[in-house]
Amino acid sequence: MNPSIDGSETGMIPTTRLVAKDVSFSYHGNDILTDVSLSLRGGNVVGVVGPNGVGKTTLFSLLVGDLSPRSGSVAVNGVPVAEMTDRSGIFGVSLPSYGFSSALSVRSALSDVCSALGAQRDTLARLKRRFGVDSFEHKRIGKLSTGMRKKFELVVAAMKEPPIMLLDEPTNGLDVESVAQLRCFVGECRQRGCLILVSSHSMSELDSVADSLIGVHDGSVAMLETFQPGVPGSAERSYQTMSTAEGGRRDAEK
């Protein structure tokens, strides 16, 4: 069972809502995320911030159903992600853990993904041109630079033109021109009604592209209500406010 999301006739995506309710996840007995509840709508870019190792990638994997929560649930338009028959039509994901053989060429890998997803070949060709992937598609994946790898991952995530995209550190290794191209692409997806989640250590980048901000800190996940889109330094200040509040809460519980 999949949610009904079809904007093929107009190019616009009907309202999409991604809801996580009381989601917790543990690994080898250690709590990674606890009681996460979020409600996110399409037509928005949501930044995700937090230090390395706090659970940002785990959060993405839980939202798309690659990991199963210890408790709680995730749903898109009321349909539990765990019950979806084809998540590839709903989510586009760029995560380093999505492994491809290092011996494969970029051209072969993208062709295989296109066939597996049932994506359109002309969409793949357009994305390769847009992000310059056609200039290095002869290279083996194991020989790609960080920036090339990010472009490759972005094409994989966007290939089926999904209503929800989750991009993990998408600007790592990109030059200024490529970052500008990515910003433009994300803006176009937002205009079509996509929900885009972007994790990044670049607070200035999130100030520029995000409509709202999620902070991940010591197992807690929360919308940062003090974030002001487009205001320089707002992402950094908002996250520091969350970190300070969480530290105070833990001290009070001791």
C-alpha positions as CSV (number, residue, x, y, z in Angstrom):
1,M,0.0,0.0,0.0
2,N,1.3,3.4,-1.0
3,P,-0.1,6.9,-0.4
4,S,-1.8,8.6,-3.3
5,I,0.6,11.3,-4.6
6,D,0.3,12.0,-8.3
7,G,1.1,15.3,-9.9
8,S,2.1,14.0,-13.3
9,E,-0.4,16.0,-15.3
10,T,0.6,19.4,-13.9
11,G,4.1,18.8,-12.7
12,M,3.0,20.0,-9.2
13,I,2.9,17.6,-6.3
14,P,-0.2,17.5,-4.2
15,T,0.2,18.3,-0.5
16,T,2.5,15.7,1.1
17,R,2.7,15.3,4.9
18,L,5.4,13.3,6.6
19,V,4.7,12.5,10.2
20,A,6.8,10.7,12.8
21,K,5.1,9.9,16.1
22,D,7.0,9.0,19.2
23,V,9.8,7.3,17.3
24,S,12.6,5.8,19.3
25,F,15.7,3.8,18.1
26,S,18.4,1.9,19.9
27,Y,21.5,0.2,18.7
28,H,23.2,-2.6,20.8
29,G,21.2,-1.4,23.8
30,N,22.2,2.3,23.4
31,D,19.5,4.8,22.9
32,I,20.2,6.8,19.7
33,L,16.9,8.7,19.3
34,T,14.1,9.0,21.8
35,D,10.4,9.9,21.4
36,V,10.9,11.8,18.1
37,S,7.7,13.5,16.8
38,L,7.6,15.6,13.7
39,S,5.0,16.8,11.2
40,L,6.4,18.1,7.9
41,R,4.6,19.4,4.8
42,G,5.6,19.5,1.2
43,G,6.7,22.7,-0.4
44,N,9.3,23.2,2.3
45,V,13.0,22.9,2.7
46,V,13.8,21.6,6.2
47,G,17.4,21.9,7.5
48,V,18.7,19.3,9.9
49,V,21.6,20.3,12.2
50,G,23.7,18.6,14.9
51,P,27.2,17.4,15.6
52,N,28.6,14.2,14.0
53,G,27.3,11.0,15.6
54,V,24.1,12.4,17.2
55,G,21.7,10.5,14.9
56,K,21.0,12.7,11.9
57,T,21.7,9.9,9.4
58,T,19.8,7.5,11.7
59,L,16.8,9.9,11.6
60,F,16.8,9.9,7.8
61,S,17.0,6.1,7.7
62,L,14.1,5.8,10.1
63,L,12.0,8.3,8.1
64,V,12.4,6.4,4.8
65,G,12.0,3.0,6.4
66,D,15.5,1.7,6.0
67,L,15.6,1.2,9.8
68,S,12.7,0.0,12.0
69,P,12.1,2.0,15.2
70,R,12.0,0.3,18.6
71,S,8.7,2.1,19.1
72,G,6.6,4.7,17.3
73,S,5.7,5.1,13.7
74,V,6.4,7.1,10.5
75,A,3.7,7.7,7.9
76,V,3.2,9.7,4.6
77,N,-0.3,11.0,4.1
78,G,-1.5,8.6,6.7
79,V,0.1,5.5,5.2
80,P,2.7,3.8,7.5
81,V,6.1,3.7,5.8
82,A,6.5,0.2,7.1
83,E,3.5,-0.9,5.0
84,M,4.5,0.7,1.7
85,T,5.0,-1.6,-1.2
86,D,7.3,0.8,-3.2
87,R,9.1,3.4,-1.1
88,S,11.2,4.5,-4.1
89,G,8.2,6.3,-5.6
90,I,7.9,8.4,-2.4
91,F,11.5,9.0,-1.2
92,G,14.6,10.1,-2.9
93,V,17.6,9.6,-0.7
94,S,21.3,10.6,-0.9
95,L,23.1,8.7,1.9
96,P,26.8,7.6,1.9
97,S,25.7,4.2,3.2
98,Y,23.8,3.5,0.0
99,G,26.5,1.3,-1.3
100,F,27.5,0.7,-4.9
101,S,30.4,-1.4,-6.1
102,S,33.5,0.7,-6.4
103,A,34.3,-1.2,-9.6
104,L,31.2,0.0,-11.4
105,S,31.3,3.0,-13.7
106,V,29.0,5.9,-13.0
107,R,27.2,5.3,-16.3
108,S,26.5,1.6,-15.5
109,A,25.5,2.3,-11.9
110,L,23.0,5.0,-12.9
111,S,21.6,2.9,-15.7
112,D,21.1,0.0,-13.3
113,V,19.4,2.3,-10.8
114,C,17.2,3.8,-13.5
115,S,16.0,0.3,-14.5
116,A,15.5,-0.8,-10.9
117,L,13.4,2.2,-10.1
118,G,11.5,2.3,-13.4
119,A,12.6,5.9,-13.8
120,Q,12.5,7.7,-17.2
121,R,15.7,7.6,-19.2
122,D,15.2,11.2,-20.4
123,T,14.9,12.4,-16.7
124,L,18.2,10.6,-16.0
125,A,19.9,12.2,-19.0
126,R,18.6,15.7,-18.0
127,L,19.9,15.3,-14.4
128,K,23.3,14.1,-15.6
129,R,23.6,17.2,-17.8
130,R,22.4,19.5,-15.2
131,F,24.9,18.4,-12.5
132,G,27.7,17.7,-14.8
133,V,27.7,14.0,-14.1
134,D,27.9,13.3,-17.8
135,S,31.5,14.7,-17.8
136,F,32.7,11.9,-15.5
137,E,30.3,9.1,-16.1
138,H,33.1,6.9,-17.5
139,K,34.9,6.9,-14.1
140,R,34.6,4.1,-11.6
141,I,32.7,4.9,-8.5
142,G,35.7,4.1,-6.3
143,K,37.7,6.8,-8.1
144,L,35.2,9.6,-7.6
145,S,36.2,12.7,-5.7
146,T,33.9,13.8,-2.8
147,G,32.2,16.4,-5.0
148,M,31.7,13.9,-7.8
149,R,30.2,11.4,-5.4
150,K,27.8,14.0,-4.1
151,K,26.6,14.9,-7.6
152,F,26.2,11.1,-8.3
153,E,24.2,10.7,-5.1
154,L,22.0,13.7,-6.0
155,V,21.1,12.2,-9.4
156,V,20.2,8.9,-7.7
157,A,18.0,10.7,-5.2
158,A,16.2,12.9,-7.8
159,M,15.9,10.3,-10.6
160,K,12.3,9.3,-10.0
161,E,11.2,12.9,-9.1
162,P,9.9,11.8,-5.7
163,P,7.7,14.1,-3.5
164,I,10.1,13.7,-0.6
165,M,13.9,14.0,-0.8
166,L,16.5,13.6,2.0
167,L,19.9,14.9,1.2
168,D,22.8,14.2,3.6
169,E,25.5,16.9,3.5
170,P,24.8,17.5,-0.2
171,T,27.3,20.5,-0.6
172,N,30.4,18.6,0.7
173,G,33.2,18.8,-1.9
174,L,31.2,21.0,-4.3
175,D,32.6,24.1,-5.9
176,V,30.8,27.5,-5.7
177,E,29.1,27.0,-9.1
178,S,27.9,23.6,-8.2
179,V,26.5,24.8,-4.8
180,A,24.6,27.6,-6.7
181,Q,23.2,24.9,-9.1
182,L,22.1,22.8,-6.2
183,R,20.4,25.7,-4.5
184,C,18.5,26.5,-7.7
185,F,17.5,22.8,-8.0
186,V,16.3,22.6,-4.4
187,G,14.3,25.8,-4.9
188,E,12.6,24.4,-8.0
189,C,11.7,21.2,-6.2
190,R,10.2,23.3,-3.4
191,Q,8.1,25.2,-5.9
192,R,6.7,21.9,-7.3
193,G,5.6,20.9,-3.8
194,C,8.4,18.6,-2.7
195,L,9.5,18.2,0.9
196,I,13.3,18.4,1.0
197,L,15.2,17.6,4.2
198,V,18.9,18.7,4.1
199,S,21.4,17.8,6.8
200,S,24.4,20.1,6.8
201,H,27.3,21.3,9.0
202,S,27.2,24.6,7.0
203,M,24.9,26.8,9.0
204,S,25.3,29.6,6.5
205,E,24.0,27.3,3.7
206,L,20.9,26.4,5.8
207,D,20.3,30.1,6.5
208,S,20.1,30.5,2.7
209,V,17.9,27.6,1.7
210,A,15.9,26.3,4.7
211,D,12.4,27.3,5.5
212,S,12.6,25.6,8.9
213,L,15.2,23.9,11.0
214,I,15.3,20.6,13.0
215,G,18.0,20.2,15.7
216,V,19.3,16.8,16.8
217,H,21.1,16.8,20.1
218,D,21.8,13.9,22.6
219,G,18.9,11.8,21.3
220,S,16.4,14.6,21.1
221,V,14.9,16.0,17.9
222,A,13.0,19.2,17.8
223,M,11.8,22.0,15.5
224,L,13.8,25.1,16.2
225,E,11.1,27.7,16.5
226,T,13.6,30.6,16.8
227,F,15.0,30.0,13.3
228,Q,14.5,32.9,10.9
229,P,14.9,31.9,7.3
230,G,17.3,34.1,5.3
231,V,18.8,35.8,8.4
232,P,22.5,35.3,8.6
233,G,23.6,33.4,11.7
234,S,20.1,32.3,12.6
235,A,20.7,28.6,12.2
236,E,23.8,28.7,14.5
237,R,22.0,30.7,17.2
238,S,18.9,28.5,17.1
239,Y,20.9,25.3,17.5
240,Q,23.0,26.8,20.3
241,T,19.7,27.7,22.1
242,M,18.6,24.1,21.8
243,S,21.9,22.7,23.0
244,T,21.9,25.0,26.0
245,A,18.4,24.1,26.9
246,E,19.1,20.4,26.7
247,G,22.2,20.8,28.8
248,G,20.2,22.6,31.5
249,R,17.5,20.0,31.4
250,R,20.0,17.2,31.9
251,D,21.6,19.1,34.8
252,A,18.2,19.5,36.5
253,E,17.5,15.7,36.2
254,K,20.7,14.8,38.0
